[in-house]
Amino acid sequence: MNYIDLRSDTVTKPTAEMREAMACAEVGDDVYGEDPTVNRLQEMAAERLGKEAALFVPTGTMGNQLCVNLHTRPGQEVVFEERSHMYNLEMAATAALSGVQAHPVRGPGGILDWPSVAAAIRPLDTHFAQTGLIALENTQNLNGGTVMSLEAMKEICAHAREIGIPVHLDGARIFNAAIALGCDVTEIAAPFDSVMFCLSKGLGAPVGSMVLGPRAFIDNAIPPRRMMGGAMRQVGVLAAAGIVALEKMTERLVEDHRKARMLATELARIPGIDLDPERVPTNIVVFDISATGLTTTEMIARLKLHGVLATAVDAEHMRMVTHKDVTETECEVALSAVKRVITE
């Protein structure tokens, strides 16, 4: 069966242009810094986000955890929003790899502000683990692709800098955030000490993420990248797809936002589904199905029988993500499937 796959924008397939670029990529040994395609991608990414340097890594999780490792020392804490990807979906890597513990903080819609972050920063007292890092996420995955404002990000970063605490941005979908905010991506990246973004989600590349920051920070990230298994060799064959992603795929994300808003608007009209379409600013739609009498496990299984793939956030909340490989017509078919499942 050919499924309509709304599980994530990670399921996107590389474009024909990406495949051609991969096949023709000039390569070298990246461990020696000799892969010209990787070097070009890193230079492009740094310039695009307005940072001094960038580093190509296999995954967003590795990129985030490299930054935790470099910004902190064992025994410290990292402040996260309680539904953030880094806290919930990276297998406690902050503890396992860097010896630091998480300090989760609740933010409305997954959005933190400075007062809530400030309240989580530990006092200078030997009874407490000291705050080593603040990690923000934009867009906020598990809260339905919500977007933190430029003002909120700048305020947190400015106050944190005053007290000597670095701030990292999990910007896996930073280009989606830029479109939603109507700004250039450099404005989002500017106040942060480090940034990670993914090439393998809405941008359509098959593999890869970028870590960005000051030149010395990126130089220091190379040894722990190797330690974490990220020292790849002739990896220009993957970087070539990332170059196409940056050159050709960022502006089209607005199409995914439009499809998600349509999906959210129609889902909200289905009896038993609780969803405010106005709170769907990007390409992720999270909706409450508790009033339908179905669990998300049941909903996922029944939708699959109708040719639609979706995921769950928890026992009551479903998630559907639009991307380049699902059409508006397919979104309409998915809506019909949801209606049938609930009716049945």
Contacts in CASP RR format, 6 or more apart in sequence:
PFRMAT RR
TARGET T0000
AUTHOR 0000-0000-0000
METHOD contacts of the structure
MODEL  1
MNYIDLRSDTVTKPTAEMREAMACAEVGDDVYGEDPTVNRLQEMAAERLG
KEAALFVPTGTMGNQLCVNLHTRPGQEVVFEERSHMYNLEMAATAALSGV
QAHPVRGPGGILDWPSVAAAIRPLDTHFAQTGLIALENTQNLNGGTVMSL
EAMKEICAHAREIGIPVHLDGARIFNAAIALGCDVTEIAAPFDSVMFCLS
KGLGAPVGSMVLGPRAFIDNAIPPRRMMGGAMRQVGVLAAAGIVALEKMT
ERLVEDHRKARMLATELARIPGIDLDPERVPTNIVVFDISATGLTTTEMI
ARLKLHGVLATAVDAEHMRMVTHKDVTETECEVALSAVKRVITE
1 307 0 8 1.000
2 307 0 8 1.000
3 304 0 8 1.000
3 307 0 8 1.000
3 308 0 8 1.000
3 309 0 8 1.000
4 307 0 8 1.000
4 308 0 8 1.000
4 309 0 8 1.000
4 326 0 8 1.000
4 330 0 8 1.000
4 331 0 8 1.000
4 333 0 8 1.000
4 334 0 8 1.000
4 337 0 8 1.000
5 11 0 8 1.000
5 309 0 8 1.000
5 325 0 8 1.000
5 326 0 8 1.000
6 308 0 8 1.000
6 309 0 8 1.000
6 310 0 8 1.000
6 320 0 8 1.000
6 321 0 8 1.000
6 322 0 8 1.000
6 326 0 8 1.000
6 331 0 8 1.000
6 334 0 8 1.000
7 309 0 8 1.000
7 310 0 8 1.000
7 311 0 8 1.000
7 321 0 8 1.000
8 201 0 8 1.000
8 311 0 8 1.000
8 321 0 8 1.000
8 323 0 8 1.000
9 173 0 8 1.000
9 201 0 8 1.000
9 202 0 8 1.000
9 204 0 8 1.000
9 256 0 8 1.000
9 283 0 8 1.000
9 321 0 8 1.000
9 322 0 8 1.000
9 323 0 8 1.000
10 200 0 8 1.000
10 201 0 8 1.000
11 323 0 8 1.000
11 325 0 8 1.000
12 200 0 8 1.000
12 201 0 8 1.000
12 202 0 8 1.000
12 204 0 8 1.000
12 323 0 8 1.000
12 324 0 8 1.000
12 325 0 8 1.000
13 204 0 8 1.000
13 206 0 8 1.000
13 325 0 8 1.000
14 22 0 8 1.000
14 204 0 8 1.000
14 205 0 8 1.000
14 206 0 8 1.000
14 241 0 8 1.000
15 204 0 8 1.000
15 244 0 8 1.000
15 248 0 8 1.000
15 249 0 8 1.000
17 244 0 8 1.000
17 248 0 8 1.000
18 204 0 8 1.000
18 205 0 8 1.000
18 206 0 8 1.000
18 240 0 8 1.000
18 241 0 8 1.000
18 242 0 8 1.000
18 244 0 8 1.000
18 245 0 8 1.000
19 241 0 8 1.000
21 240 0 8 1.000
21 241 0 8 1.000
21 243 0 8 1.000
21 244 0 8 1.000
22 237 0 8 1.000
22 238 0 8 1.000
22 240 0 8 1.000
22 241 0 8 1.000
23 237 0 8 1.000
24 240 0 8 1.000
25 37 0 8 1.000
25 236 0 8 1.000
25 237 0 8 1.000
25 239 0 8 1.000
25 240 0 8 1.000
26 36 0 8 1.000
26 37 0 8 1.000
26 236 0 8 1.000
27 35 0 8 1.000
27 36 0 8 1.000
27 37 0 8 1.000
27 234 0 8 1.000
27 235 0 8 1.000
27 236 0 8 1.000
27 237 0 8 1.000
28 34 0 8 1.000
28 35 0 8 1.000
28 36 0 8 1.000
28 233 0 8 1.000
28 234 0 8 1.000
28 236 0 8 1.000
29 35 0 8 1.000
29 233 0 8 1.000
29 234 0 8 1.000
30 38 0 8 1.000
30 56 0 8 1.000
30 231 0 8 1.000
30 232 0 8 1.000
30 233 0 8 1.000
30 234 0 8 1.000
30 235 0 8 1.000
30 236 0 8 1.000
31 226 0 8 1.000
31 231 0 8 1.000
31 232 0 8 1.000
31 233 0 8 1.000
33 39 0 8 1.000
35 234 0 8 1.000
35 235 0 8 1.000
35 236 0 8 1.000
35 239 0 8 1.000
37 236 0 8 1.000
37 237 0 8 1.000
37 239 0 8 1.000
37 240 0 8 1.000
37 243 0 8 1.000
38 56 0 8 1.000
38 235 0 8 1.000
38 236 0 8 1.000
38 239 0 8 1.000
40 239 0 8 1.000
40 243 0 8 1.000
41 54 0 8 1.000
41 56 0 8 1.000
41 210 0 8 1.000
41 236 0 8 1.000
41 239 0 8 1.000
41 240 0 8 1.000
41 242 0 8 1.000
41 243 0 8 1.000
41 246 0 8 1.000
42 53 0 8 1.000
42 54 0 8 1.000
42 55 0 8 1.000
42 56 0 8 1.000
42 210 0 8 1.000
43 54 0 8 1.000
44 243 0 8 1.000
44 246 0 8 1.000
44 247 0 8 1.000
45 54 0 8 1.000
45 197 0 8 1.000
45 210 0 8 1.000
45 212 0 8 1.000
45 246 0 8 1.000
46 52 0 8 1.000
46 53 0 8 1.000
46 54 0 8 1.000
46 212 0 8 1.000
46 213 0 8 1.000
48 185 0 8 1.000
48 186 0 8 1.000
48 246 0 8 1.000
49 174 0 8 1.000
49 185 0 8 1.000
49 186 0 8 1.000
49 189 0 8 1.000
49 195 0 8 1.000
49 197 0 8 1.000
49 212 0 8 1.000
50 186 0 8 1.000
50 189 0 8 1.000
50 190 0 8 1.000
50 212 0 8 1.000
51 189 0 8 1.000
51 195 0 8 1.000
51 212 0 8 1.000
51 213 0 8 1.000
51 214 0 8 1.000
52 213 0 8 1.000
52 214 0 8 1.000
52 215 0 8 1.000
52 218 0 8 1.000
53 212 0 8 1.000
53 213 0 8 1.000
53 214 0 8 1.000
53 215 0 8 1.000
53 217 0 8 1.000
53 218 0 8 1.000
53 219 0 8 1.000
54 210 0 8 1.000
54 211 0 8 1.000
54 212 0 8 1.000
54 213 0 8 1.000
54 218 0 8 1.000
55 66 0 8 1.000
55 210 0 8 1.000
55 211 0 8 1.000
55 212 0 8 1.000
55 218 0 8 1.000
55 221 0 8 1.000
55 222 0 8 1.000
55 225 0 8 1.000
56 208 0 8 1.000
56 209 0 8 1.000
56 210 0 8 1.000
56 235 0 8 1.000
56 238 0 8 1.000
56 239 0 8 1.000
57 63 0 8 1.000
57 66 0 8 1.000
57 208 0 8 1.000
57 209 0 8 1.000
57 210 0 8 1.000
57 211 0 8 1.000
57 225 0 8 1.000
57 230 0 8 1.000
58 207 0 8 1.000
58 208 0 8 1.000
58 209 0 8 1.000
58 230 0 8 1.000
58 232 0 8 1.000
59 200 0 8 1.000
59 208 0 8 1.000
59 209 0 8 1.000
60 172 0 8 1.000
60 196 0 8 1.000
60 198 0 8 1.000
60 208 0 8 1.000
60 209 0 8 1.000
61 89 0 8 1.000
61 90 0 8 1.000
61 91 0 8 1.000
61 93 0 8 1.000
62 209 0 8 1.000
62 225 0 8 1.000
62 228 0 8 1.000
62 229 0 8 1.000
62 230 0 8 1.000
63 196 0 8 1.000
63 209 0 8 1.000
63 211 0 8 1.000
64 85 0 8 1.000
64 86 0 8 1.000
64 90 0 8 1.000
64 93 0 8 1.000
64 135 0 8 1.000
64 168 0 8 1.000
64 170 0 8 1.000
64 196 0 8 1.000
65 90 0 8 1.000
65 93 0 8 1.000
65 94 0 8 1.000
65 97 0 8 1.000
65 98 0 8 1.000
65 228 0 8 1.000
66 211 0 8 1.000
66 221 0 8 1.000
66 224 0 8 1.000
66 225 0 8 1.000
66 228 0 8 1.000
67 133 0 8 1.000
67 168 0 8 1.000
67 194 0 8 1.000
67 196 0 8 1.000
67 211 0 8 1.000
67 221 0 8 1.000
68 78 0 8 1.000
68 86 0 8 1.000
68 93 0 8 1.000
68 94 0 8 1.000
68 97 0 8 1.000
68 98 0 8 1.000
68 100 0 8 1.000
68 133 0 8 1.000
68 135 0 8 1.000
68 168 0 8 1.000
69 97 0 8 1.000
69 98 0 8 1.000
69 224 0 8 1.000
70 194 0 8 1.000
70 217 0 8 1.000
70 220 0 8 1.000
70 221 0 8 1.000
70 224 0 8 1.000
71 132 0 8 1.000
71 133 0 8 1.000
71 166 0 8 1.000
71 168 0 8 1.000
71 193 0 8 1.000
71 194 0 8 1.000
72 78 0 8 1.000
72 98 0 8 1.000
72 99 0 8 1.000
72 100 0 8 1.000
72 132 0 8 1.000
72 133 0 8 1.000
73 100 0 8 1.000
73 132 0 8 1.000
74 98 0 8 1.000
74 99 0 8 1.000
74 100 0 8 1.000
75 99 0 8 1.000
75 100 0 8 1.000
75 101 0 8 1.000
75 129 0 8 1.000
75 130 0 8 1.000
76 100 0 8 1.000
76 101 0 8 1.000
76 129 0 8 1.000
76 130 0 8 1.000
76 131 0 8 1.000
76 132 0 8 1.000
76 133 0 8 1.000
77 100 0 8 1.000
77 101 0 8 1.000
77 102 0 8 1.000
77 103 0 8 1.000
77 122 0 8 1.000
77 129 0 8 1.000
77 130 0 8 1.000
77 131 0 8 1.000
77 132 0 8 1.000
78 86 0 8 1.000
78 94 0 8 1.000
78 100 0 8 1.000
78 101 0 8 1.000
78 102 0 8 1.000
78 103 0 8 1.000
78 131 0 8 1.000
78 132 0 8 1.000
78 133 0 8 1.000
78 134 0 8 1.000
78 135 0 8 1.000
79 103 0 8 1.000
79 105 0 8 1.000
79 117 0 8 1.000
79 120 0 8 1.000
79 121 0 8 1.000
79 131 0 8 1.000
79 133 0 8 1.000
79 134 0 8 1.000
79 135 0 8 1.000
80 86 0 8 1.000
80 87 0 8 1.000
80 102 0 8 1.000
80 103 0 8 1.000
80 104 0 8 1.000
80 105 0 8 1.000
80 135 0 8 1.000
81 87 0 8 1.000
81 104 0 8 1.000
81 105 0 8 1.000
81 106 0 8 1.000
81 107 0 8 1.000
81 110 0 8 1.000
81 111 0 8 1.000
81 112 0 8 1.000
81 136 0 8 1.000
81 137 0 8 1.000
81 140 0 8 1.000
82 104 0 8 1.000
82 105 0 8 1.000
82 106 0 8 1.000
82 107 0 8 1.000
82 110 0 8 1.000
83 110 0 8 1.000
83 140 0 8 1.000
83 142 0 8 1.000
83 143 0 8 1.000
84 104 0 8 1.000
84 110 0 8 1.000
84 135 0 8 1.000
84 137 0 8 1.000
84 140 0 8 1.000
84 141 0 8 1.000
84 142 0 8 1.000
84 170 0 8 1.000
85 137 0 8 1.000
85 141 0 8 1.000
85 142 0 8 1.000
85 170 0 8 1.000
85 172 0 8 1.000
86 94 0 8 1.000
86 135 0 8 1.000
86 137 0 8 1.000
86 170 0 8 1.000
87 102 0 8 1.000
87 104 0 8 1.000
88 142 0 8 1.000
89 141 0 8 1.000
89 142 0 8 1.000
92 102 0 8 1.000
94 100 0 8 1.000
94 101 0 8 1.000
94 102 0 8 1.000
95 101 0 8 1.000
95 102 0 8 1.000
97 228 0 8 1.000
100 129 0 8 1.000
100 132 0 8 1.000
100 133 0 8 1.000
101 129 0 8 1.000
103 120 0 8 1.000
103 122 0 8 1.000
103 131 0 8 1.000
105 112 0 8 1.000
105 116 0 8 1.000
105 117 0 8 1.000
105 119 0 8 1.000
105 120 0 8 1.000
106 116 0 8 1.000
107 113 0 8 1.000
107 116 0 8 1.000
109 140 0 8 1.000
109 143 0 8 1.000
109 146 0 8 1.000
109 279 0 8 1.000
110 137 0 8 1.000
110 140 0 8 1.000
110 142 0 8 1.000
110 143 0 8 1.000
110 146 0 8 1.000
111 140 0 8 1.000
111 143 0 8 1.000
111 146 0 8 1.000
111 148 0 8 1.000
111 149 0 8 1.000
111 152 0 8 1.000
112 136 0 8 1.000
112 148 0 8 1.000
112 152 0 8 1.000
112 156 0 8 1.000
113 152 0 8 1.000
113 155 0 8 1.000
113 156 0 8 1.000
114 152 0 8 1.000
114 155 0 8 1.000
114 156 0 8 1.000
114 159 0 8 1.000
117 134 0 8 1.000
117 156 0 8 1.000
117 159 0 8 1.000
117 160 0 8 1.000
118 159 0 8 1.000
120 131 0 8 1.000
121 131 0 8 1.000
121 163 0 8 1.000
121 165 0 8 1.000
122 128 0 8 1.000
122 129 0 8 1.000
122 130 0 8 1.000
122 131 0 8 1.000
124 130 0 8 1.000
131 165 0 8 1.000
132 165 0 8 1.000
132 166 0 8 1.000
133 165 0 8 1.000
133 166 0 8 1.000
133 167 0 8 1.000
133 168 0 8 1.000
134 156 0 8 1.000
134 160 0 8 1.000
134 165 0 8 1.000
134 166 0 8 1.000
134 167 0 8 1.000
134 168 0 8 1.000
135 167 0 8 1.000
135 168 0 8 1.000
135 169 0 8 1.000
135 170 0 8 1.000
136 148 0 8 1.000
136 153 0 8 1.000
136 156 0 8 1.000
136 167 0 8 1.000
136 168 0 8 1.000
136 169 0 8 1.000
136 170 0 8 1.000
136 192 0 8 1.000
137 148 0 8 1.000
137 169 0 8 1.000
137 170 0 8 1.000
137 171 0 8 1.000
137 172 0 8 1.000
138 147 0 8 1.000
138 148 0 8 1.000
138 153 0 8 1.000
138 169 0 8 1.000
138 170 0 8 1.000
138 171 0 8 1.000
138 173 0 8 1.000
138 174 0 8 1.000
138 177 0 8 1.000
138 188 0 8 1.000
139 145 0 8 1.000
139 146 0 8 1.000
139 147 0 8 1.000
139 171 0 8 1.000
139 172 0 8 1.000
139 173 0 8 1.000
139 174 0 8 1.000
139 176 0 8 1.000
139 177 0 8 1.000
139 180 0 8 1.000
139 281 0 8 1.000
139 282 0 8 1.000
139 284 0 8 1.000
140 146 0 8 1.000
140 147 0 8 1.000
140 148 0 8 1.000
141 172 0 8 1.000
141 173 0 8 1.000
141 284 0 8 1.000
142 286 0 8 1.000
142 313 0 8 1.000
142 319 0 8 1.000
143 286 0 8 1.000
144 279 0 8 1.000
144 280 0 8 1.000
144 282 0 8 1.000
144 284 0 8 1.000
144 285 0 8 1.000
144 286 0 8 1.000
144 319 0 8 1.000
145 173 0 8 1.000
145 176 0 8 1.000
145 280 0 8 1.000
145 281 0 8 1.000
145 282 0 8 1.000
145 283 0 8 1.000
145 284 0 8 1.000
145 286 0 8 1.000
146 279 0 8 1.000
146 281 0 8 1.000
146 282 0 8 1.000
147 177 0 8 1.000
147 180 0 8 1.000
147 181 0 8 1.000
147 281 0 8 1.000
147 282 0 8 1.000
148 177 0 8 1.000
149 181 0 8 1.000
150 181 0 8 1.000
150 183 0 8 1.000
150 187 0 8 1.000
150 188 0 8 1.000
153 169 0 8 1.000
153 188 0 8 1.000
153 191 0 8 1.000
153 192 0 8 1.000
154 191 0 8 1.000
156 167 0 8 1.000
157 167 0 8 1.000
157 191 0 8 1.000
157 192 0 8 1.000
157 193 0 8 1.000
158 191 0 8 1.000
160 166 0 8 1.000
160 167 0 8 1.000
161 167 0 8 1.000
166 193 0 8 1.000
166 194 0 8 1.000
167 191 0 8 1.000
167 192 0 8 1.000
167 193 0 8 1.000
168 192 0 8 1.000
168 193 0 8 1.000
168 194 0 8 1.000
168 195 0 8 1.000
168 196 0 8 1.000
169 188 0 8 1.000
169 189 0 8 1.000
169 192 0 8 1.000
169 194 0 8 1.000
169 195 0 8 1.000
169 196 0 8 1.000
170 196 0 8 1.000
171 177 0 8 1.000
171 188 0 8 1.000
171 195 0 8 1.000
171 196 0 8 1.000
171 197 0 8 1.000
171 198 0 8 1.000
172 196 0 8 1.000
172 197 0 8 1.000
172 198 0 8 1.000
172 201 0 8 1.000
172 209 0 8 1.000
173 197 0 8 1.000
173 198 0 8 1.000
173 201 0 8 1.000
173 202 0 8 1.000
173 282 0 8 1.000
173 283 0 8 1.000
174 185 0 8 1.000
174 188 0 8 1.000
174 189 0 8 1.000
174 195 0 8 1.000
174 197 0 8 1.000
175 185 0 8 1.000
175 197 0 8 1.000
175 202 0 8 1.000
175 203 0 8 1.000
175 250 0 8 1.000
175 253 0 8 1.000
176 202 0 8 1.000
176 253 0 8 1.000
176 256 0 8 1.000
176 257 0 8 1.000
176 282 0 8 1.000
176 283 0 8 1.000
177 185 0 8 1.000
177 188 0 8 1.000
177 282 0 8 1.000
178 184 0 8 1.000
178 185 0 8 1.000
178 187 0 8 1.000
178 188 0 8 1.000
179 253 0 8 1.000
179 254 0 8 1.000
179 257 0 8 1.000
179 282 0 8 1.000
180 257 0 8 1.000
180 281 0 8 1.000
180 282 0 8 1.000
181 187 0 8 1.000
181 188 0 8 1.000
185 250 0 8 1.000
189 195 0 8 1.000
189 212 0 8 1.000
193 213 0 8 1.000
193 214 0 8 1.000
193 217 0 8 1.000
194 211 0 8 1.000
194 212 0 8 1.000
194 213 0 8 1.000
194 217 0 8 1.000
195 211 0 8 1.000
195 212 0 8 1.000
195 213 0 8 1.000
196 209 0 8 1.000
196 210 0 8 1.000
196 211 0 8 1.000
196 212 0 8 1.000
197 209 0 8 1.000
197 210 0 8 1.000
197 212 0 8 1.000
198 208 0 8 1.000
198 209 0 8 1.000
199 205 0 8 1.000
199 207 0 8 1.000
199 208 0 8 1.000
199 209 0 8 1.000
199 210 0 8 1.000
199 241 0 8 1.000
199 242 0 8 1.000
199 245 0 8 1.000
199 246 0 8 1.000
200 206 0 8 1.000
200 207 0 8 1.000
200 208 0 8 1.000
200 209 0 8 1.000
201 323 0 8 1.000
202 249 0 8 1.000
202 253 0 8 1.000
202 256 0 8 1.000
202 283 0 8 1.000
202 323 0 8 1.000
202 324 0 8 1.000
203 242 0 8 1.000
203 245 0 8 1.000
203 246 0 8 1.000
203 249 0 8 1.000
203 250 0 8 1.000
203 253 0 8 1.000
204 241 0 8 1.000
204 245 0 8 1.000
204 249 0 8 1.000
204 323 0 8 1.000
204 324 0 8 1.000
205 238 0 8 1.000
205 241 0 8 1.000
205 242 0 8 1.000
205 244 0 8 1.000
205 245 0 8 1.000
205 249 0 8 1.000
206 238 0 8 1.000
206 241 0 8 1.000
207 238 0 8 1.000
207 241 0 8 1.000
208 238 0 8 1.000
208 242 0 8 1.000
211 218 0 8 1.000
211 221 0 8 1.000
212 218 0 8 1.000
225 231 0 8 1.000
232 238 0 8 1.000
249 324 0 8 1.000
252 324 0 8 1.000
253 283 0 8 1.000
255 324 0 8 1.000
256 282 0 8 1.000
256 283 0 8 1.000
256 322 0 8 1.000
256 323 0 8 1.000
256 324 0 8 1.000
257 281 0 8 1.000
257 282 0 8 1.000
257 283 0 8 1.000
257 322 0 8 1.000
258 328 0 8 1.000
259 283 0 8 1.000
259 322 0 8 1.000
259 326 0 8 1.000
259 327 0 8 1.000
259 328 0 8 1.000
259 331 0 8 1.000
260 280 0 8 1.000
260 282 0 8 1.000
260 283 0 8 1.000
260 284 0 8 1.000
260 285 0 8 1.000
260 320 0 8 1.000
260 321 0 8 1.000
260 322 0 8 1.000
261 277 0 8 1.000
261 280 0 8 1.000
262 328 0 8 1.000
262 331 0 8 1.000
263 285 0 8 1.000
263 320 0 8 1.000
263 322 0 8 1.000
263 331 0 8 1.000
263 334 0 8 1.000
263 335 0 8 1.000
264 275 0 8 1.000
264 277 0 8 1.000
264 280 0 8 1.000
264 285 0 8 1.000
264 287 0 8 1.000
265 277 0 8 1.000
266 332 0 8 1.000
266 335 0 8 1.000
267 273 0 8 1.000
267 275 0 8 1.000
267 285 0 8 1.000
267 287 0 8 1.000
267 335 0 8 1.000
267 338 0 8 1.000
268 275 0 8 1.000
268 276 0 8 1.000
268 277 0 8 1.000
268 287 0 8 1.000
270 335 0 8 1.000
270 338 0 8 1.000
270 339 0 8 1.000
270 342 0 8 1.000
271 291 0 8 1.000
271 342 0 8 1.000
272 289 0 8 1.000
272 291 0 8 1.000
272 292 0 8 1.000
272 342 0 8 1.000
273 287 0 8 1.000
273 288 0 8 1.000
273 289 0 8 1.000
273 291 0 8 1.000
273 292 0 8 1.000
273 338 0 8 1.000
273 342 0 8 1.000
274 287 0 8 1.000
274 288 0 8 1.000
274 289 0 8 1.000
274 290 0 8 1.000
274 291 0 8 1.000
275 285 0 8 1.000
275 286 0 8 1.000
275 287 0 8 1.000
275 288 0 8 1.000
283 321 0 8 1.000
283 322 0 8 1.000
283 323 0 8 1.000
284 319 0 8 1.000
284 320 0 8 1.000
284 321 0 8 1.000
285 319 0 8 1.000
285 320 0 8 1.000
285 321 0 8 1.000
285 322 0 8 1.000
286 313 0 8 1.000
286 317 0 8 1.000
286 318 0 8 1.000
286 319 0 8 1.000
287 317 0 8 1.000
287 318 0 8 1.000
287 320 0 8 1.000
288 316 0 8 1.000
288 317 0 8 1.000
289 296 0 8 1.000
289 299 0 8 1.000
289 316 0 8 1.000
289 317 0 8 1.000
289 318 0 8 1.000
290 316 0 8 1.000
292 299 0 8 1.000
292 342 0 8 1.000
294 302 0 8 1.000
294 341 0 8 1.000
294 342 0 8 1.000
295 315 0 8 1.000
295 316 0 8 1.000
296 312 0 8 1.000
296 313 0 8 1.000
296 314 0 8 1.000
296 315 0 8 1.000
296 316 0 8 1.000
296 317 0 8 1.000
296 318 0 8 1.000
297 312 0 8 1.000
297 315 0 8 1.000
299 310 0 8 1.000
299 312 0 8 1.000
299 318 0 8 1.000
299 341 0 8 1.000
300 309 0 8 1.000
300 310 0 8 1.000
300 311 0 8 1.000
300 312 0 8 1.000
300 318 0 8 1.000
302 341 0 8 1.000
302 344 0 8 1.000
303 309 0 8 1.000
303 310 0 8 1.000
303 334 0 8 1.000
303 337 0 8 1.000
303 338 0 8 1.000
303 341 0 8 1.000
306 337 0 8 1.000
306 340 0 8 1.000
306 341 0 8 1.000
307 337 0 8 1.000
308 333 0 8 1.000
308 334 0 8 1.000
308 337 0 8 1.000
308 338 0 8 1.000
310 318 0 8 1.000
310 319 0 8 1.000
310 320 0 8 1.000
310 334 0 8 1.000
311 318 0 8 1.000
311 319 0 8 1.000
311 320 0 8 1.000
312 318 0 8 1.000
312 319 0 8 1.000
313 319 0 8 1.000
320 334 0 8 1.000
322 331 0 8 1.000
END
